[in-house]
Amino acid sequence: MKLIVSLLKRSVLLVVGLPVVVIAARYGGWWLLGLLIVLTLPAMGEYYGGVRQHGGRPASAVGYVCAVAMLVSAVFADETLRDRLLLLILFFGLMLTFLVCFDRRNYRGTLHDTAVTLFGLVYIALMMTFFARLRDLDLPQVVGAGPVFLGGHVATLLLVLLPAWALDTFAYVVGKLWGQRRLAPVLSPGKTMEGAIAGFLGSVAMALVLGLLWVHLPWTHALALGCLIGIFGQVGDLAESALKRDIGLKDLGTMFGPHGGVLDRFDDLLFVVPLSYFYLWLVFFT
């Protein structure tokens, strides 16, 4: 019964979230920027809040400002300018973080506080910019795929997001019903080998279905993309679990109620979206 209730709650998140993603991807611009800000800033707040509970003093304001600047440049700047702006923002993020530390009476922990501030910026904000980069990839196979409203940029994003959703769902269901051998007993006791294998296979199956039947991607690339998502999505999940273990928290936030915060729901995508972008870019644009 608990499994059914949990699946229904996950389905609600999908039903509500998928149209929002489709609209943001379809129209881009301010729609996409708004969605990325709504996801990125709370995620950074969860991370910085956890760091504070662990005794750190991150320069949160610097992180937020630089995160918004990164997202704006990712959505509105062209590819060449976007990369240069990213380096400039990271540089100013470092300098401003040092200035915040200089203003403190107690300089102990400056190295730690600077590191955790910039890590949050890279781990969350930088990774989130790849949603915009992935959306902007004009894959020849994807242009015109499916209905007009779901073609082009929307199809490119869904080609990555839906296999990631399948990974999470298959891993959860199989792990709960038949999971016996723990995948990472220390980092995440609830994850099982059976669930991990099922999640991987679910990701591959979804990528093949979408790639072959919808966006006409060569089966070899659809398979490779599914494998990439199935493996590194779980790596991203375990990476966030490692952070939570270090901080001493079960969940970093409560934005999605019993499903935790933004980081708890998007931890796999922080790894999957950038890697998928680079794979598709290397295959079709180099």
C-alpha positions in Angstrom: 0.0 0.0 0.0 2.8 2.4 0.9 4.4 1.7 -2.5 1.2 2.5 -4.3 0.8 5.8 -2.4 4.4 6.8 -3.1 4.0 6.0 -6.8 0.9 8.1 -6.9 2.7 11.0 -5.3 5.6 10.6 -7.8 3.0 10.5 -10.6 1.5 13.8 -9.4 4.9 15.4 -9.6 5.4 14.1 -13.1 1.9 15.2 -14.3 2.4 18.7 -12.8 6.1 19.1 -13.7 6.1 17.8 -17.3 3.8 20.4 -18.8 5.9 23.1 -17.1 9.1 21.7 -18.6 7.5 21.4 -22.0 6.3 25.0 -22.0 9.7 26.3 -20.8 11.5 24.3 -23.4 9.1 25.2 -26.2 9.2 29.0 -25.7 12.6 29.4 -24.1 13.7 32.9 -23.1 12.1 34.2 -19.9 10.0 31.0 -19.5 13.1 28.8 -19.4 15.0 31.3 -17.2 12.1 31.5 -14.7 11.9 27.7 -14.4 15.7 27.4 -13.9 15.8 30.1 -11.3 12.8 28.5 -9.4 14.7 25.2 -9.3 18.3 26.5 -8.8 17.9 29.1 -6.0 16.0 26.8 -3.6 18.5 24.0 -4.4 21.4 26.3 -3.4 19.5 27.4 -0.4 19.1 23.7 0.7 22.8 23.1 0.2 24.0 26.3 1.9 21.5 25.6 4.8 23.0 22.2 5.3 26.5 23.6 5.3 25.5 26.0 8.0 24.1 23.2 10.1 27.4 21.5 9.7 29.2 24.6 11.1 30.2 26.3 7.8 29.7 29.9 6.8 29.1 30.0 3.1 28.8 33.4 1.3 25.2 32.6 0.2 24.4 36.0 -1.3 27.5 35.7 -3.6 26.3 32.2 -4.6 22.8 33.4 -5.4 23.9 36.4 -7.4 26.4 34.5 -9.4 23.9 31.6 -10.0 21.4 34.0 -11.5 24.1 35.6 -13.7 25.1 32.1 -14.9 21.5 31.2 -15.8 20.9 34.5 -17.6 24.0 34.1 -19.7 23.1 30.5 -20.4 19.6 31.3 -21.6 20.3 34.6 -23.5 23.9 34.7 -24.6 25.2 33.0 -27.8 27.5 30.0 -27.4 30.9 31.8 -27.7 29.9 34.7 -25.4 28.2 32.3 -22.9 31.4 30.3 -22.2 33.4 33.5 -21.6 30.8 35.0 -19.4 30.8 31.7 -17.4 34.5 32.0 -16.7 34.1 35.7 -15.8 31.2 34.9 -13.4 33.3 32.2 -11.7 36.2 34.6 -11.3 34.0 37.3 -9.7 32.4 34.6 -7.5 35.8 33.7 -6.1 36.8 37.4 -5.6 33.5 38.3 -4.0 33.6 35.3 -1.7 37.1 36.4 -0.5 35.8 39.9 0.1 33.0 38.5 2.3 35.5 36.5 4.3 37.8 39.6 4.6 34.9 41.4 6.4 34.7 38.8 9.1 36.4 39.3 12.5 37.3 35.6 12.7 39.3 34.4 9.7 39.4 30.8 10.7 37.7 28.6 8.2 38.2 31.0 5.3 39.5 28.2 3.1 36.6 25.9 4.0 33.9 28.7 3.6 35.3 29.8 0.2 35.4 26.2 -1.0 31.9 25.3 0.0 30.5 28.5 -1.5 32.1 27.9 -4.9 31.3 24.2 -4.8 27.6 25.0 -4.4 27.9 27.4 -7.4 29.6 24.7 -9.6 27.7 21.7 -8.4 24.2 23.3 -8.7 24.2 26.5 -10.7 26.7 25.5 -13.3 25.1 22.1 -13.8 21.7 23.7 -14.2 22.9 25.9 -17.0 23.3 22.7 -19.1 19.5 22.5 -19.3 19.6 25.6 -21.4 22.6 24.3 -23.4 20.9 21.0 -24.1 17.7 22.7 -25.1 19.6 24.8 -27.6 21.1 21.8 -29.4 19.6 21.7 -32.9 19.9 18.0 -33.5 19.0 17.3 -37.1 17.1 14.1 -36.1 15.1 15.9 -33.5 14.0 19.0 -35.5 10.4 18.3 -36.5 10.1 15.1 -34.4 6.6 14.3 -33.3 3.8 16.9 -33.0 5.0 20.5 -33.6 4.5 21.5 -30.0 6.7 18.6 -28.8 9.3 18.8 -31.5 12.7 20.5 -31.7 14.0 21.8 -28.4 11.3 20.0 -26.4 12.2 16.7 -27.9 15.9 17.2 -27.1 15.2 17.8 -23.4 12.6 15.0 -23.1 15.1 12.6 -24.8 17.2 13.0 -21.6 14.6 13.7 -18.9 12.3 10.8 -19.6 15.0 8.1 -19.4 16.2 9.7 -16.2 12.6 9.5 -14.8 12.4 5.8 -15.9 15.7 5.2 -14.1 14.4 6.6 -10.9 11.0 4.9 -11.1 12.2 1.4 -12.1 14.9 1.5 -9.4 12.5 2.6 -6.7 9.8 0.0 -7.6 12.1 -3.0 -8.1 14.2 -2.0 -5.1 11.1 -1.9 -2.8 9.6 -5.1 -4.1 12.5 -7.4 -4.7 15.6 -5.6 -3.5 17.9 -7.6 -1.1 21.5 -6.7 -1.7 22.5 -3.2 -0.7 24.2 -1.1 -3.3 25.9 1.3 -1.0 25.2 0.4 2.7 27.0 3.4 4.2 25.9 6.1 1.7 22.4 5.1 1.0 21.1 2.0 2.8 17.8 2.0 0.9 19.3 1.5 -2.5 19.7 -2.1 -3.7 21.6 -3.8 -6.5 18.4 -5.1 -7.9 16.9 -1.6 -8.0 20.1 -0.3 -9.6 20.0 -2.9 -12.4 16.3 -2.3 -13.0 16.8 1.4 -13.1 19.6 1.0 -15.7 17.5 -1.2 -17.9 14.5 1.1 -17.6 16.6 4.0 -18.7 18.0 2.1 -21.7 14.5 0.9 -22.7 13.1 4.4 -22.5 15.9 5.9 -24.5 15.6 3.3 -27.2 11.8 3.8 -27.4 12.1 7.6 -27.7 15.2 7.5 -29.9 13.8 5.0 -32.4 10.1 5.7 -32.4 10.0 9.4 -31.8 13.1 11.4 -32.7 14.6 9.0 -35.2 18.0 8.8 -33.4 20.3 6.0 -34.6 19.8 3.0 -32.3 23.5 3.0 -31.4 23.3 6.5 -30.0 20.0 5.9 -28.3 21.5 2.9 -26.6 24.6 4.8 -25.6 22.5 7.7 -24.3 20.4 5.3 -22.2 23.5 3.6 -20.8 25.0 6.9 -19.9 21.9 8.1 -18.1 21.4 4.7 -16.4 24.9 4.7 -15.0 25.7 8.4 -14.2 22.2 9.1 -13.0 22.8 6.7 -10.1 26.3 8.2 -9.6 24.7 11.6 -9.2 22.2 10.2 -6.7 25.0 8.6 -4.6 27.0 11.8 -4.8 24.2 13.8 -3.2 23.8 11.0 -0.6 27.4 11.4 0.3 26.9 15.1 0.8 23.9 14.5 3.0 25.8 11.9 5.1 28.6 14.4 5.6 26.2 17.1 6.7 24.2 14.7 8.8 20.8 15.1 7.1 18.3 12.7 5.6 16.8 15.2 3.2 18.3 18.6 2.3 14.8 20.3 1.8 11.1 19.9 2.0 9.9 21.6 -1.2 8.4 18.4 -2.5 7.0 17.2 0.8 7.9 13.5 1.6 10.1 13.4 -1.5 12.5 15.9 -0.1 13.8 19.1 -1.6 14.9 20.1 -5.1 18.3 18.5 -4.7 16.7 15.2 -3.6 14.6 15.2 -6.7 17.1 16.5 -9.3 20.4 15.0 -8.0 20.7 12.6 -10.9 20.0 15.3 -13.5 22.9 17.4 -12.2 25.2 14.7 -13.7 23.0 13.4 -16.5 22.1 16.6 -18.3 25.7 17.9 -18.7 27.0 14.5 -19.8 24.1 14.0 -22.2 24.8 17.4 -23.7 28.5 16.7 -24.2 27.7 13.3 -25.7 25.2 14.7 -28.2 27.4 17.6 -29.0 30.5 15.5 -29.6 28.5 13.0 -31.8 26.6 15.5 -34.0 28.6 18.8 -33.9 32.2 17.9 -34.0 
